[in-house]
Amino acid sequence: MFLPVHSRPLHSAPSPPTLGLSPVENVSVPLTVEVEQDEGRWLAEVPQLPGVLAYGQTRAEAVARAQALALRVLADRLDAGEPVPQTHGLFAVSP
């Protein structure tokens, strides 16, 4: 079972002009890395980004892989002009 560190309310604000930049949602949320041990290996997932999950032989390895994958997903979304969440304190790791 995944145990998030915390949950915060989402705060919306009026959209500033984009000036031709890729859209960023006006939501400030840390990306939570949820971690669990599964049959001798570790699984880390970022639930705010569907499909971002990674395995590792250690907890630290699984977290690092999930963080790297999350950054790639965010970069791909920005490159494609898709909205991405504006994040504060980019990652929160639980337990």
Secondary structure, 3 states (H helix, E strand, C coil): CCCCCCCCCCCCCCCCCCCCCCCEEEEECCEEEEEEEECCEEEEECCCCCCCEEEECCHHHHHHHHHHHHHHHHHHHHHCCCCEEECCCCEEECC
